[in-house]
Amino acid sequence: MSDPVTIALIGGGIALLNGPILLAIFNNHIKKTDETKKIREDITQLSKLVDRIGDGLNIGLRNDKVIFEALRKNSINGESERQEQIMDEYFTNCVVSGFSQKHEH
């Protein structure tokens, strides 16, 4: 073969290979970007859930404190009603948040 034909064949081969290779590289980059975005969203959601669990544990410990104090003093004061109101607000927030998350997907 002559030199111009060889150069044309090599150039054509490289051009044909570069298209799919570049597309594969771009697709891989876009896929990694999408996966990173999804992981960040998952981390944000997990962080919110851990915060909610922490709030629930805090409420539970405060309830125990109120109960033990009432048992020690053998009397019930206004703190137990306030704790019940706090628990109701917490459970309502959990339910509302749960419903709103299900509608997001």
HUWO-V103266 format. One record per helix or strand. SS is the DSSP state (2 for helix, 1 for strand). FROM is the first residue (numbers start at 1). LEN is the number of residues. Records with the same first field share a line. If there is no record, write none. Layout:
# HUWO-V103266
SS=FROM-LEN ; FROM-LEN
This chain:
# HUWO-V103266
2=3-71 ; 78-27
